[in-house]
Amino acid sequence: MLKKKNQPLKNKAMPALKLNKTYILMAVAVTAAFGILFACKQKTDANGNVILEETMTTGNITLLVDESVKPIVEDVLQVFSSVYPNAHIKQVSSTENEIINALLKDSIKSAVLSRPLTAEEEKHFTERGLVPEVTFFATDALAVIASGTVSDTIITVQEINNVLKGLPSSKIKTLVLDNPNSGTVHYLMQQAGVVKLPSDNVIYRQNSAEVINFVSNNPQTVGIVGVNWIVQPTPQLKKVVENLTVLAVDNVKIDKTEKKYYKPNQSNIGAGFYPFTRKLYVLNYQGRKGLGIGFANYIRATQGQLIILKSGLLPHEIPTREINVRNEL
């Protein structure tokens, strides 16, 4: 018998294969359509970056910060951003006056200042029914600094006030301040009871870093900066700060008999011994639970307070440590 030649087998799987390809193509098309639709709904900024929906842990905002407390806010923001990677807060350092003007012009909604707004300033918001969120998170101190070559390491509040009032001082030839519009200058003017600073014996730099450098290079001067700049100097300022002297200051409000002098450390700040202290606040005028309030909650919470504790400032609430003791038989 003649054997039939092998006939090619009919591929019964072919129709199924074609069907599967059809479904795949349809799925790809649908996915692409949804992707295009989603992309169209996403908002982007001028640089093409996706603008995230703002919540308390996501979004994009600008935070104006009093330049005198710039280091501590940077520290907290760095940790906050690592915990919440979709929270994009751009920190911009500025003077107190510039920050308040920006708030009143509604060009920003969140800020860090060494004082809350006055009742007159808040009218801009309260008249529109906007309730502010003001978060007190730390107590700061102003450090009085001099060149490391000085032999006299103490100074009185009266000597500083004399210079601010335009009166002669036996200890301060030139007082160096950061900026005439800064929160530091505003605080010192209030302490001295003056509405205008003299042009003699008082000079200004643009920021705290410039004050530190100037005092270091001019032994006859005395400067005043936020203590955080001294406790946690930038890498560029570390060597400079090491060669400075932080002066001890008297406190006539508590020492009525024997005169004592205090350094701006956490113990003296907390006990009320150091005279130049001020409270720090996060101010939010968003009118809703946005990213600014999320940051304020974080800096006030345990993790944020721990960062402040390490910075040389006094936290609003000193975090406690729990120790578990096990009884081993």
C-alpha positions as CSV (number, residue, x, y, z in Angstrom):
1,M,0.0,0.0,0.0
2,L,1.2,3.4,-0.8
3,K,1.6,5.6,2.1
4,K,0.0,8.9,1.9
5,K,2.4,11.8,2.2
6,N,2.2,13.7,5.5
7,Q,-0.5,16.3,5.3
8,P,0.1,19.5,7.2
9,L,-1.9,19.5,10.4
10,K,-4.6,22.1,10.7
11,N,-3.7,24.5,13.4
12,K,-6.8,24.6,15.5
13,A,-5.2,27.1,17.9
14,M,-4.9,29.8,15.2
15,P,-8.4,31.3,15.6
16,A,-7.9,31.5,19.4
17,L,-4.5,33.2,18.8
18,K,-6.1,35.7,16.5
19,L,-8.8,36.3,19.1
20,N,-6.2,36.8,21.8
21,K,-4.3,39.3,19.7
22,T,-7.6,41.2,19.1
23,Y,-8.2,41.5,22.9
24,I,-4.7,42.5,23.5
25,L,-4.9,45.3,20.9
26,M,-8.2,46.4,22.3
27,A,-6.8,46.4,25.9
28,V,-3.7,48.4,24.8
29,A,-5.9,50.9,23.0
30,V,-8.2,51.4,26.0
31,T,-5.2,51.7,28.4
32,A,-3.7,54.3,26.0
33,A,-6.9,56.2,25.9
34,F,-7.2,56.3,29.7
35,G,-3.5,57.4,29.9
36,I,-4.1,60.2,27.5
37,L,-7.3,61.2,29.3
38,F,-5.5,61.2,32.7
39,A,-2.5,63.2,31.2
40,C,-4.9,65.8,29.9
41,K,-6.4,66.2,33.4
42,Q,-3.0,66.7,35.0
43,K,-2.0,70.3,35.5
44,T,1.6,71.3,34.9
45,D,3.6,74.4,35.8
46,A,5.6,76.6,33.4
47,N,8.5,74.1,33.5
48,G,6.3,71.1,32.6
49,N,6.3,69.7,36.2
50,V,3.1,68.0,37.3
51,I,1.2,70.0,39.8
52,L,0.0,67.6,42.5
53,E,-3.4,68.0,44.2
54,E,-2.7,69.8,47.4
55,T,-3.4,68.0,50.7
56,M,-1.7,68.1,54.0
57,T,1.0,65.8,52.8
58,T,1.1,66.4,49.0
59,G,1.3,69.4,46.7
60,N,3.5,72.3,45.8
61,I,3.7,75.5,48.0
62,T,6.2,78.3,48.8
63,L,7.0,78.9,52.4
64,L,8.5,82.3,53.3
65,V,10.8,82.0,56.3
66,D,12.3,84.7,58.5
67,E,16.0,84.6,57.5
68,S,17.1,84.6,61.1
69,V,15.6,81.2,61.7
70,K,16.4,79.7,58.3
71,P,18.6,76.8,59.5
72,I,16.0,75.1,61.8
73,V,13.3,75.3,59.2
74,E,15.6,73.8,56.6
75,D,16.3,70.9,59.0
76,V,12.7,70.1,59.6
77,L,11.7,70.5,55.9
78,Q,14.4,68.0,54.9
79,V,13.0,65.3,57.1
80,F,9.4,66.2,56.3
81,S,10.1,65.9,52.6
82,S,11.7,62.5,53.1
83,V,8.7,61.2,55.0
84,Y,6.2,62.7,52.4
85,P,8.0,62.6,49.0
86,N,5.0,64.2,47.3
87,A,5.2,67.2,49.5
88,H,7.1,69.9,47.7
89,I,7.7,72.9,49.9
90,K,10.0,75.6,48.5
91,Q,11.6,77.5,51.3
92,V,12.4,81.1,50.6
93,S,14.2,83.2,53.2
94,S,13.2,86.9,53.5
95,T,12.8,89.7,56.0
96,E,9.9,90.1,58.4
97,N,8.5,93.1,56.6
98,E,8.7,91.5,53.2
99,I,7.0,88.3,54.5
100,I,4.1,90.3,56.0
101,N,3.7,92.3,52.9
102,A,3.5,89.1,50.8
103,L,0.8,87.7,53.1
104,L,-1.3,90.9,52.9
105,K,-1.0,90.9,49.1
106,D,-2.1,87.2,49.1
107,S,0.9,86.2,47.1
108,I,1.8,83.5,49.7
109,K,-0.4,81.6,52.2
110,S,2.2,80.2,54.6
111,A,5.1,81.6,56.5
112,V,7.4,81.2,59.5
113,L,7.9,84.3,61.7
114,S,9.0,85.3,65.1
115,R,5.6,86.9,65.8
116,P,2.0,86.5,64.8
117,L,0.3,89.2,62.8
118,T,-1.1,92.1,64.7
119,A,-4.9,92.6,65.0
120,E,-4.7,95.4,62.4
121,E,-2.7,93.2,60.0
122,E,-5.2,90.3,60.5
123,K,-8.1,92.4,59.5
124,H,-7.2,91.7,55.9
125,F,-8.1,88.1,56.5
126,T,-10.8,88.2,59.2
127,E,-13.0,90.7,57.2
128,R,-13.2,88.0,54.5
129,G,-14.1,85.3,57.0
130,L,-10.7,83.6,56.7
131,V,-9.6,82.1,60.0
132,P,-5.8,82.0,60.5
133,E,-4.0,78.9,61.6
134,V,-1.1,80.0,63.9
135,T,1.2,77.3,65.3
136,F,3.7,78.1,68.0
137,F,6.5,75.6,67.7
138,A,9.6,76.8,69.5
139,T,11.3,79.5,71.5
140,D,14.3,81.1,69.9
141,A,17.1,83.3,71.4
142,L,19.2,86.1,69.9
143,A,22.9,85.5,70.5
144,V,25.2,88.5,71.1
145,I,28.5,87.7,69.3
146,A,32.0,89.2,69.3
147,S,35.4,88.3,67.9
148,G,37.2,85.4,69.5
149,T,40.0,87.7,70.5
150,V,37.9,89.8,73.0
151,S,38.9,89.5,76.6
152,D,35.6,90.8,78.1
153,T,33.0,88.1,77.5
154,I,30.0,89.7,79.3
155,I,27.6,92.5,78.3
156,T,24.5,94.1,79.8
157,V,21.2,94.7,78.2
158,Q,21.6,98.4,79.1
159,E,24.7,98.7,77.0
160,I,22.9,97.2,73.9
161,N,19.8,99.5,74.5
162,N,22.1,102.5,74.8
163,V,23.5,101.9,71.4
164,L,20.0,101.4,70.0
165,K,18.9,104.7,71.5
166,G,21.9,106.5,70.1
167,L,23.6,106.9,73.5
168,P,27.3,106.2,74.1
169,S,28.4,102.8,75.2
170,S,31.7,101.9,76.8
171,K,31.6,98.4,75.5
172,I,30.1,98.5,72.0
173,K,31.9,100.6,69.4
174,T,29.7,99.3,66.5
175,L,26.6,97.1,66.7
176,V,26.1,94.9,63.6
177,L,22.5,93.8,62.8
178,D,21.2,91.7,59.9
179,N,18.7,93.9,58.1
180,P,16.7,97.0,59.0
181,N,13.5,95.1,57.9
182,S,14.2,91.9,59.8
183,G,12.4,90.3,62.7
184,T,15.6,90.6,64.8
185,V,15.8,94.4,64.4
186,H,12.0,94.7,65.1
187,Y,12.4,92.7,68.3
188,L,15.4,94.8,69.5
189,M,13.6,98.0,68.8
190,Q,10.7,96.9,70.9
191,Q,13.0,95.8,73.7
192,A,14.8,99.2,73.7
193,G,11.6,101.2,73.3
194,V,12.6,103.0,70.1
195,V,10.7,103.6,66.9
196,K,13.8,104.5,64.9
197,L,17.4,103.3,65.1
198,P,20.3,105.8,65.1
199,S,22.6,106.0,62.1
200,D,25.7,106.2,64.3
201,N,27.3,103.1,65.8
202,V,24.7,100.8,64.1
203,I,25.4,99.1,60.8
204,Y,23.5,96.5,58.8
205,R,24.4,93.5,56.7
206,Q,22.0,91.7,54.3
207,N,21.6,88.5,56.4
208,S,22.9,86.6,59.4
209,A,25.8,85.0,57.6
210,E,27.1,88.4,56.6
211,V,26.8,89.6,60.2
212,I,28.8,86.6,61.4
213,N,31.6,87.1,58.8
214,F,31.8,90.9,59.5
215,V,32.1,90.5,63.3
216,S,34.7,87.8,62.8
217,N,36.8,90.2,60.7
218,N,36.2,93.3,62.8
219,P,37.2,92.8,66.5
220,Q,35.8,96.1,67.5
221,T,32.2,95.1,66.6
222,V,29.4,93.3,68.4
223,G,26.7,91.4,66.4
224,I,23.3,89.9,67.1
225,V,22.0,86.8,65.3
226,G,19.6,84.0,65.9
227,V,21.2,81.4,68.1
228,N,20.5,78.6,65.6
229,W,23.1,80.1,63.3
230,I,25.7,79.7,66.0
231,V,24.7,76.2,67.2
232,Q,24.2,74.8,63.7
233,P,26.3,76.9,61.3
234,T,26.4,76.1,57.6
235,P,29.5,74.3,56.4
236,Q,30.8,77.6,55.0
237,L,30.5,79.3,58.4
238,K,31.6,76.5,60.7
239,K,35.2,77.6,61.0
240,V,34.2,81.3,61.3
241,V,31.8,80.5,64.2
242,E,34.4,78.5,66.0
243,N,36.5,81.6,66.2
244,L,33.7,83.8,67.6
245,T,32.7,84.4,71.3
246,V,29.1,84.3,72.4
247,L,28.8,86.9,75.1
248,A,26.9,86.3,78.3
249,V,24.1,88.8,79.0
250,D,22.6,90.0,82.3
251,N,18.8,89.8,83.0
252,V,17.7,92.7,85.2
253,K,14.1,91.4,85.1
254,I,15.0,88.5,87.4
255,D,18.3,89.6,89.1
256,K,17.4,92.4,91.4
257,T,20.4,92.3,93.6
258,E,23.5,90.4,92.5
259,K,24.2,90.7,88.8
260,K,24.5,87.5,86.9
261,Y,25.2,86.7,83.2
262,Y,23.7,84.1,81.0
263,K,24.5,82.3,77.8
264,P,21.7,81.6,75.2
265,N,21.6,77.8,75.8
266,Q,18.4,75.7,76.1
267,S,18.5,75.6,79.9
268,N,18.7,79.3,80.3
269,I,16.0,79.8,77.6
270,G,13.7,77.4,79.3
271,A,14.3,78.8,82.8
272,G,13.7,82.4,81.6
273,F,17.2,83.5,82.6
274,Y,18.4,84.6,79.1
275,P,16.8,88.1,78.3
276,F,16.6,88.0,74.5
277,T,14.1,85.3,73.6
278,R,11.2,85.2,71.2
279,K,8.6,82.6,70.1
280,L,8.5,81.1,66.6
281,Y,5.3,80.5,64.6
282,V,4.1,78.9,61.4
283,L,1.4,81.1,60.0
284,N,-1.2,79.7,57.6
285,Y,-3.8,81.7,55.7
286,Q,-4.8,79.0,53.3
287,G,-8.4,78.7,54.5
288,R,-8.3,74.9,54.3
289,K,-6.3,71.9,55.4
290,G,-3.4,72.3,52.9
291,L,0.3,71.5,52.8
292,G,1.2,74.5,54.9
293,I,-0.9,73.2,57.8
294,G,0.5,69.7,57.3
295,F,4.0,71.1,57.8
296,A,2.9,73.1,60.8
297,N,1.4,69.9,62.4
298,Y,4.6,68.1,61.7
299,I,6.9,70.7,63.2
300,R,4.7,70.8,66.3
301,A,4.5,67.0,66.6
302,T,7.1,64.7,68.3
303,Q,9.4,64.2,65.3
304,G,9.6,67.9,64.6
305,Q,10.1,68.8,68.2
306,L,13.0,66.3,68.4
307,I,14.7,68.1,65.5
308,I,14.2,71.5,67.3
309,L,15.6,70.0,70.5
310,K,18.9,69.1,68.7
311,S,19.1,72.6,67.1
312,G,19.8,74.6,70.2
313,L,16.3,76.1,70.3
314,L,13.7,75.3,72.9
315,P,10.8,73.1,71.6
316,H,7.3,74.1,72.4
317,E,7.0,70.7,74.1
318,I,10.1,68.8,75.1
319,P,9.6,65.2,73.8
320,T,9.7,62.5,76.5
321,R,11.5,59.3,76.3
322,E,9.9,56.0,77.3
323,I,12.1,53.4,78.9
324,N,10.8,49.8,79.0
325,V,12.1,47.8,82.0
326,R,11.9,44.1,81.8
327,N,11.9,41.9,84.9
328,E,14.1,38.9,84.1
329,L,13.8,35.9,86.3
